[in-house]
Amino acid sequence: MEQSLYGNKRMTDSSDTGSLFVCYPDLRKRLSHVTLGDFPTPVERLKNLEERLRIGDARLYVKRDDLSGRPYGGNKVRKLEFLLARAVQRGCKEVLTFGGAGSNHALATGLYAQRMGLRSISMLIPQPNAYSVRKNLLMSLRSRIELHQSPGMLATALASIRELAVHKMRTGRFPYLIAPGGTSALGMVGFVNAAFELRDQVQRGELPEPDILYAASGTMGTVVGLLLGLKAAGMKTRVAAVRVTEARFSSMGKAARLFQAANSLLHTADPAFPLLAFPPEDFLFIHDFYGEAYGLYTPEAMEAVRLVAENSSLRLEGTYTGKTFAALIADLRGERLKDKTILFWNTHNSLDFSDEVARMDYHELPKAFHRYFEEEVQPLERQPGS
């Protein structure tokens, strides 16, 4: 793909996307890519937390994907580098994606799409109220992301069909559809590449090869993409996927299907990329920390958020990373990680944009979203110190 400019981001032939494409150069010819993130993201040892948690000979590291890009970090940037490039390649003028009312994915999609000259449409469903929901909605307003909320998944599907037709009439083209969380075979390539990035950091001596990697599992693209990349890179690391969405969206069967879809895409693009069997022994599904609903915080998650904040520079949140770190803490205390090298993959955006939205008026949002500003946030976030 020839180089060209979209906003201030450079479309590439994938030659600068990381060591995955050094190992498998034919991928450059078949997979479009745009440089959006700041990679590699740092790896840090959490020594204060090691001491606080009294983990003995275990070693605890963090992969700082919270610093993956500007204006918004977190795990979505890696997927969007491939998904938005595909949208531009197809000549689309808009993208349409999905999420909860305070979706980090929907906001990240809108912000990075804007930088590439694409308009963004977010189809959202309700979720428990939180300060982060308010901030993300206001940032979406500031960024002129088109927002729609429907009461549930079926209603959202029907509303999405309507919006696709409306926007086709307006622009002459259908918006490019991006799946919830950016989880598709193409989006997952970003995390296959991330695993090769991690392998390079291990080889440079930035950390020992992890025995186990903990990451939040929402739509599963991050954890399964990492699993595929780790196995293709020849690493022994197992993936502990901590479920933070309803059980119907997360299963070993779905993990295997996603693994095979991304593997097939990469093998088709470059036959040198191996076809691998899904390794269930290297994929641990942890279900016990989800709580009662998506986006509803748990006491264990909020305790993990507090503990991490007191003993490191990291800032977690209650929906994804707090629950994931709570699972990690429980496994440490249960001595299941004795003598292990543990890597926590921080998928949360840590860049604060509070000042940017401080003067935004929520009344300018569609009326369906006003309740998030007029009703109390959920109880665990109202507690002192939360």
SULVENUR-V589100 format. One line per field, one symbol per residue. ss: DSSP state (@ for helix, = for strand, . for the rest). phi: phi as a letter, one per 20 degrees, with the letter a starting at -180 (. if undefined). A space follows every 50 residues. Layout:
ss=???
phi=???
//
This chain:
ss=...===..====......@@@@@...@@@@..==........===.@@@@ @@@.....=====.@@@........@@@@@@@@@@@@@@....======= ...@@@@@@@@@@@@...=======.....@@@@@@@@@@@@...===== ..@@@@@@@@@@@@@@@@@@@....==..@@@..@@@@@@@@@@@@@@@@ @@@........======...@@@@@@@@@@@@.....======...@@@. .@@@@@@@@@@@@@@@@@@..........@@@====............@@ @@@@@@@@@@@.........@@@@@@@@@@@@@.......=====..... ...@@@@....@@@..@@@.@@@@....@@@@....
phi=.ffbdcmdddfcemfdepfgeffcfffffddfbcfdedcfffdceefffg ffelemefcdcceeffdfacebenefffffgeffffffgemfdbccbcrf gdgffffggffffgfdndeccddddfbgfbffffffffffffemffdccc fafffffffffffgffffffdncfffedfgmmebgfgfggefffffffgf fffenfaffffbcdbfddenffffffgfffffemeegeddeefccgffec afffgfffgfffffgffffbgfffedefdffdcdeddedfneafnefdgf ffffgfffffcaefceceedfffffffffffffemfdgmeedceeeeefd eecgffdgdfdffefgggefffdddfffgfeefgne
//
